[in-house]
Amino acid sequence: MADTKTPPEAAADDDHAVPVPSGPVKHPRKQTRATAGSARMAALLVSPTLLVLTIVVLYPTLMALNESLYGAKGLDPATGFISATEPFVGLRNYADIFGEAGERFWNAFWNTTFFTVVTVALETLVGVAMALIMHKAFRGRGLIRAGILIPWAVPTAISGLLWRWIFNSDGIANALIGHQVLWTTEGFHAKVAVIVAEVWKTAPFIGLLVLAGLQVIPKEVYEAARMDGASPPRQFWHITLPLVKPALLVAMLFRCMDALRMFDLPYILVGAQKRSVETLSMLAQNEASNVRFGPASAYSVLLFLYVFLVALAFVRLLGADLIGDVGDGTRGRKGRRPRIPALRRRTEVTA
């Protein structure tokens, strides 16, 4: 038997061998020009959207920030006459929320936070249940889907009037519980009325987005799970929930941003200047209607910052689930591909 081996020098060369691309090599300058051209085209396509956002979002925000630095018209202590212009007060409108005058602001702040947390949590549970029902194949599924999505199509003002009639002193709600409750007055029951109406109105939105996520899950995954003996609860927890998680998180993010700006439903259902249900949007509107534009603008700016920080924290904490993992796992921590050692070739000839 003859044993033929490659020389050590050749083996060492094979270890450090660099594969040579078989196709044509692109020139770096051409790649740079192509990248610059793509960037210019992308900027050109995005510019109309940026222009609209600047007009609709940025300009009003800057105007509100500027208006928040001025106080209300009134008696000028220096001259003793009524001031015809709004006096410049700097950051006093923001500092007042930490004094005695800020009690109403903090009440509205906690009401807004409470409504957001409770309604979004309940809407998520009800919306997922709706999506699972709408996803099942049964007779009359189209009718059930239409019935579930009707509350989302009803305007919020109409929904508020409808639930105001239901929660009336002699309405359906009191007839069902057999006890008379003044739902639209001050108290915790007013919060319950707003939560019930809000969940009924917006839970179908989460259900619709989750349904879209359910429809892209391959049926083969569930068939394989059933063959492995997985029960329906285990299939939901280990297959359905992880696969619809990106769509569910997007729906929750949108609902959080919308709930933080809640105004029309409690305003119509319960009424204005009700301490138990007054939100930041209602507080800002009430200040503006009383010609106190400075404090109203300050509350609006603080609400904008609150919504922005919640959205930023939501994306930061759950961003990987929203945008997916980047790359295929072949890059290292610093963006470099891990080095894969070349296999040493050894040839054995048996005679």
Order of alpha helices (4+ residues) and beta strands (2+ residues): alpha-alpha-alpha-alpha-alpha-alpha-alpha-alpha-alpha-alpha-alpha-alpha-alpha-alpha-alpha
